Amino acid sequence: MNIVMVSVHTNPVATEASSHEGVRVHVAELARELGRQGHRVTIYTRRDGLGSGDRVRLAPHVNVEFISAGNALPMPEQEVLPHIREFADKLAKRLVANRPDVIHAHHWLSGLVAMSAAEGLDIPIVQSFHGPASLRGRAAGEVSPARLRVERAIGRGADALIATTETECTELTRLGVTRKHISCVPSGVDSERFTPQGRALLPRGEKPRIVMLSRRFAEDGVTTVIKALARIPGAELVVAGGPAPDELDGDPGVHRLRIAAKEAGVDDRVTFLGRVDPADVPGLLRSADLTVSLPTYQSFGRVPVESMACGTPVVVTAVGGHLDTVIDDVTGVYARPGRPAELAKRIRGLLAERTHLTALGIGGADRVRARYSWERIANETLKVYESTIPASEPEQDTHEEENLELAIAS
């Protein structure tokens, strides 16, 4: 197939982590796997000035093409919005010059672009929101009516929608999208990088190690884990993510967490690594006894799945994608957010039962291999693409026509 992906505000070849890192990884890895299977993929993204020329080869059969829209600088999505028309007009010309079989739009901004650029061209559009705003807004206690109207219009206008979680699938039906137009296809994990075998990033001592990998410390429950650590004697907490290592001391969020650790009397057992190179993430997860992620909202939840792939059990909140990826007490355990005493009791129980902890790690790794390989994700996505393309009318054999006429006459 000749596939176009639209990822307006998330550059799939960016090296710096962004607020939409999960989308970036999904677009890049899905495209790479589709290319490996022999399909031709072109990803269109906004030129953001981060070393981007006109075109970059991401993988065999996969190219990223940059479209200028607004200043060539990184922008948050609200600042990209005024330049959507310019992007769509330029994309429309490229679609005419190189007509694809299908367009796959990632995120709501890309859906706006795809709908506009493909108008009148009769090209099927598949939409992935990667978590509608209504879900995130409801968790935060505020929903933008304007954004809700836009997402509803995109959902109803697309030929097919791909939800990454069952929670998202249910939400799309609430937006008025016909259920038969929605397919649930999760994100995936690089099963060659994230494995139980391999080096650990940090040397281990005698202390049980809890790891948190987060870009949004306040939202992902780091403070809760720090308070819980006071009730888990002898354990250490390693927090990765956030600013670069040399910027930790000047970061207000890290400063608040350090104060919380000191007040809890565990500052000697909490280590902040700062932003970790993606190549080092598997080793970090392998070094842990447990990985903890406690957001109140989550679209897919990449870190717990990557941890499971490395054979490290997870403790997560029962929200969003965690409900799909983590089977409670089989591949990990659930915990409620904002309850440090309850969390500490759960973690103490896991660390005391090493046999059960090992079983959780094996169960998690098996589940990831069976369900979240990029090969499987790509195959399921292809089925959605194919469902949007009208079947061509088969040419009827003239001899069959003559035989049919003779049969009718007789």
C-alpha positions in Angstrom: 0.0 0.0 0.0 0.9 3.6 -0.5 0.3 5.1 3.0 0.3 8.8 4.1 0.6 9.6 7.8 -0.1 13.1 9.0 1.6 14.1 12.3 1.4 17.9 12.3 2.8 18.9 15.7 4.9 15.8 16.6 8.1 15.3 14.6 8.7 11.6 14.4 12.4 12.0 13.9 12.9 14.5 16.8 15.6 13.6 19.3 14.2 15.8 22.1 11.4 14.3 24.2 8.2 16.3 23.9 4.8 16.5 25.7 3.5 14.1 23.0 6.3 11.6 23.2 4.0 8.7 23.1 2.5 9.9 19.8 6.0 10.4 18.4 7.1 6.9 19.2 3.9 5.4 17.9 4.0 7.1 14.6 7.7 6.4 14.0 7.5 2.7 15.1 4.3 1.9 13.2 5.7 3.5 10.1 9.0 1.6 10.4 7.2 -1.8 10.8 4.9 -1.0 7.8 7.9 -0.2 5.8 9.6 -3.4 6.9 6.6 -5.3 5.5 7.1 -3.6 2.1 4.5 -0.8 2.3 5.4 2.7 1.2 4.9 5.3 4.0 5.3 9.0 3.8 4.9 11.0 7.1 4.1 14.7 6.8 5.0 16.9 9.7 5.5 20.6 10.4 9.0 22.0 9.9 10.1 22.8 13.4 13.7 23.9 12.8 15.2 21.0 14.7 17.7 20.1 12.0 15.0 19.2 9.5 15.7 19.5 5.8 13.0 18.9 3.2 12.9 15.1 3.5 14.4 12.5 5.9 14.6 8.7 5.4 13.3 7.2 8.6 13.6 3.5 7.5 13.5 1.5 4.3 10.3 2.5 2.4 9.6 5.2 5.0 10.2 9.0 4.5 9.4 12.0 6.6 8.6 15.1 4.6 8.5 18.6 6.2 6.0 21.2 5.4 6.6 24.9 6.4 3.7 26.4 8.3 4.4 29.3 10.5 7.9 29.9 11.9 10.3 27.0 11.8 10.4 26.7 15.6 9.0 24.1 18.0 5.5 25.2 19.1 2.8 23.9 21.5 -0.3 22.7 19.7 -2.3 25.8 20.5 0.3 27.9 18.6 0.3 25.5 15.7 -3.5 25.8 15.3 -3.5 29.2 13.4 -1.2 27.7 10.8 -3.3 24.6 10.0 -4.8 26.1 6.8 -1.4 26.8 5.4 -0.2 23.3 6.2 -3.4 21.7 4.7 -3.1 23.7 1.5 0.5 22.6 0.9 -0.4 19.0 1.8 -3.3 19.0 -0.7 -0.8 19.7 -3.5 1.4 16.8 -2.5 -1.6 14.4 -2.3 -2.6 15.3 -5.8 1.0 14.8 -7.0 1.4 11.5 -5.1 -2.0 10.0 -4.4 -2.0 7.6 -1.5 -4.3 4.6 -0.9 -5.1 5.9 2.6 -4.3 8.8 5.0 -3.8 8.1 8.7 -4.0 11.2 10.8 -2.5 11.2 14.3 -3.9 13.6 16.9 -6.8 16.0 16.4 -4.7 18.7 14.7 -3.7 16.2 12.1 -7.3 15.2 11.7 -8.2 18.8 10.9 -5.4 18.9 8.3 -6.3 15.6 6.7 -10.0 16.5 6.4 -9.2 19.8 4.7 -6.3 18.6 2.5 -8.2 15.5 1.2 -11.5 17.3 0.4 -12.7 16.3 -3.0 -9.9 13.8 -3.6 -11.9 10.7 -2.4 -9.0 9.3 -0.3 -10.0 7.3 2.8 -9.0 8.9 6.1 -8.2 6.9 9.3 -8.1 8.9 12.5 -6.2 8.2 15.7 -6.8 10.7 18.5 -4.4 9.0 21.0 -6.7 10.0 23.7 -9.6 12.5 23.0 -9.5 15.8 24.8 -12.7 15.0 26.6 -11.0 12.1 28.5 -8.0 14.2 29.6 -10.3 17.2 30.3 -12.7 15.1 32.4 -9.8 13.8 34.5 -8.6 17.4 35.0 -12.1 18.7 35.8 -12.4 20.8 32.6 -13.5 20.1 29.1 -13.1 22.6 26.2 -16.4 22.8 24.4 -14.7 24.0 21.2 -12.2 21.2 21.2 -15.0 18.7 21.8 -16.9 20.0 18.8 -13.9 19.7 16.6 -13.1 16.2 17.7 -16.7 15.2 17.2 -16.7 16.5 13.7 -13.4 14.7 12.9 -14.7 11.5 14.4 -17.9 11.6 12.3 -16.1 12.6 9.2 -13.3 10.0 9.1 -13.8 6.7 7.3 -12.5 4.8 10.3 -11.1 5.5 13.7 -8.4 3.7 15.7 -8.6 3.9 19.5 -5.6 2.8 21.5 -7.6 1.7 24.5 -11.1 0.4 25.3 -11.7 3.5 27.4 -11.0 5.6 24.4 -13.3 3.4 22.2 -16.1 4.0 24.7 -15.5 7.7 24.7 -15.6 7.9 20.9 -19.1 6.4 20.9 -20.1 9.1 23.4 -18.9 11.7 20.9 -21.4 10.2 18.4 -19.1 8.0 16.3 -20.7 4.9 15.0 -19.3 1.8 16.9 -18.7 -0.1 13.7 -16.3 2.6 12.5 -14.1 2.2 15.6 -11.3 -0.4 15.9 -9.3 -0.8 19.1 -5.6 -1.2 18.2 -3.1 -0.4 21.0 0.3 1.0 20.7 3.3 -1.3 20.7 6.7 -1.9 22.2 10.1 -2.6 20.6 10.4 -6.2 21.7 14.1 -6.3 20.5 15.2 -3.5 22.8 12.8 -4.1 25.8 13.7 -7.6 27.0 14.4 -9.2 30.3 17.9 -10.0 29.1 20.5 -7.3 28.9 22.5 -4.9 31.0 21.1 -2.9 33.9 21.8 0.8 33.7 22.6 1.4 37.4 24.6 -0.8 39.8 22.5 -2.5 42.5 23.1 -2.7 46.2 21.1 -4.6 48.8 18.2 -2.2 48.8 15.0 -3.1 46.9 14.7 -0.6 44.0 11.5 1.2 42.9 11.8 3.1 39.6 9.6 5.9 38.3 10.0 7.2 34.8 7.9 10.4 34.2 7.9 13.7 32.3 5.1 15.1 34.4 6.1 14.6 38.1 3.1 16.3 39.6 0.6 14.3 37.5 2.3 10.9 37.8 2.2 10.6 41.5 5.9 11.0 42.4 5.0 12.8 45.6 2.8 9.9 46.6 5.6 7.4 46.1 8.0 9.5 48.1 5.6 9.6 51.0 5.0 5.9 50.7 8.8 5.3 50.8 8.8 6.3 54.4 6.7 3.2 55.2 8.9 0.9 53.1 12.1 0.4 55.2 15.3 -0.1 53.3 13.9 0.5 49.8 15.2 3.1 47.4 13.4 5.2 44.8 15.0 6.2 41.5 13.1 9.0 39.6 14.0 9.5 35.9 12.7 12.1 33.5 12.1 15.8 33.6 14.9 18.2 32.9 18.4 17.3 31.7 20.7 16.1 34.5 22.7 19.4 34.6 19.4 21.3 35.1 18.1 19.4 38.0 19.2 21.8 40.7 17.4 24.7 39.1 14.2 23.0 38.3 11.2 24.1 40.6 9.5 20.7 40.3 12.5 18.8 41.4 13.1 21.3 44.2 9.6 20.6 45.5 10.1 16.9 45.4 13.4 17.1 47.2 11.7 19.1 50.0 9.0 16.4 50.1 11.6 13.7 50.4 13.4 15.6 53.2 10.2 16.1 55.1 9.4 12.4 54.8 12.9 11.5 56.0 13.8 9.6 52.9 16.0 12.1 51.0 19.0 9.7 51.4 17.0 7.0 49.6 15.7 9.1 46.6 17.8 9.6 43.5 16.8 12.0 40.7 18.4 11.1 37.4 16.9 13.8 35.2 16.1 13.0 31.5 17.4 9.6 30.4 18.6 8.8 26.9 16.0 6.5 25.2 18.8 4.0 24.6 19.3 3.7 28.4 15.6 3.2 29.3 15.5 -0.6 29.0 18.6 -0.9 31.3 17.0 1.4 33.8 13.8 -0.6 33.9 15.7 -3.9 34.2 17.5 -2.5 37.2 14.3 -2.2 39.2 12.3 -4.6 41.4 9.2 -2.6 40.6 8.2 0.2 38.3 5.5 2.6 39.6 3.2 4.9 37.5 0.3 6.6 39.3 -1.4 9.1 36.9 -5.0 10.0 37.4 -5.4 10.0 33.6 -3.6 7.9 31.0 -4.2 7.4 27.3 -2.0 4.3 26.6 0.7 4.3 29.2 4.0 3.3 27.5 6.3 3.1 30.5 4.4 0.2 32.3 4.3 -1.8 29.1 8.0 -1.2 28.5 8.7 -2.3 32.1 6.6 -5.5 31.6 8.6 -6.2 28.5 11.8 -6.1 30.5 10.3 -8.5 33.1 9.9 -5.9 35.8 6.5 -5.9 37.5 4.5 -2.7 37.7 2.3 -0.9 40.1 -0.2 1.4 38.3 -3.4 3.2 38.7 -6.5 1.6 37.2 -7.1 4.2 34.5 -7.1 4.4 30.7 -4.7 2.1 29.0 -3.5 0.6 32.2 -6.8 -1.2 32.4 -6.0 -2.9 29.1 -2.3 -3.5 29.5 -2.0 -4.6 33.2 -4.0 -7.5 34.5 -4.3 -7.0 38.2 -2.2 -9.5 40.2 -1.2 -11.4 37.0 1.1 -9.0 35.2 1.2 -6.2 37.8 -1.0 -4.7 40.5 -3.4 -1.7 40.7 -3.1 1.1 43.3 -5.3 4.1 44.0 -3.7 7.5 43.4 -2.9 9.8 46.3 -2.9 7.1 49.0 0.7 6.7 50.2 -0.1 4.4 53.2 -2.1 2.1 51.0 0.6 2.1 48.3 3.3 1.3 50.8 1.4 -1.7 52.1 0.9 -3.0 48.6 4.6 -2.6 47.7 5.8 -4.1 51.0 3.7 -7.1 50.3 5.2 -7.5 46.8 8.8 -7.1 48.0 8.2 -9.7 50.7 6.9 -12.3 48.3 9.7 -12.7 45.9 8.2 -15.8 44.2 5.0 -13.8 43.4 7.1 -10.8 42.3 9.0 -13.1 39.8 5.7 -14.6 38.6 4.4 -11.1 37.9 7.5 -10.3 35.9 7.2 -13.4 33.8 3.5 -12.8 33.2 4.1 -9.2 32.1 6.9 -10.2 29.7 4.7 -13.0 28.2 1.8 -10.6 27.7 3.8 -8.0 25.9 5.3 -10.5 23.5 1.9 -11.9 22.7 -0.1 -8.6 22.4 2.1 -5.6 22.0 4.7 -6.4 19.3 4.9 -3.8 16.5 4.4 -6.6 13.9 1.0 -7.4 15.4 0.0 -3.7 15.8 1.0 -3.0 12.2 -1.0 -6.0 10.9 -4.1 -4.9 12.8 -3.7 -1.3 11.6 -3.4 -2.6 8.0 -6.8 -4.4 8.4 -8.3 -1.0 9.3 -6.7 0.7 6.3 -8.0 -2.1 4.0 -11.5 -1.8 5.4 -11.7 1.8 4.1 -10.7 1.0 0.5 -13.7 0.1 -1.7 -13.2 -3.3 -3.3 -12.7 -3.1 -7.1 -15.4 -4.7 -9.2 -14.0 -8.0 -10.6 -14.0 -8.3 -14.4 -16.6 -10.8 -15.4 -15.5 -13.6 -17.7 -17.3 -13.2 -21.1 -17.6 -17.0 -21.4 -19.4 -17.0 -18.0 -21.8 -14.3 -19.4 -22.5 -16.4 -22.5 -23.1 -19.5 -20.3 -25.5 -17.5 -18.1 -27.4 -16.2 -21.1 -27.8 -19.7 -22.5 -28.9 -21.1 -19.1 -31.6 -18.3 -18.9 -32.7 -19.0 -22.5 -33.1 -22.7 -21.9 
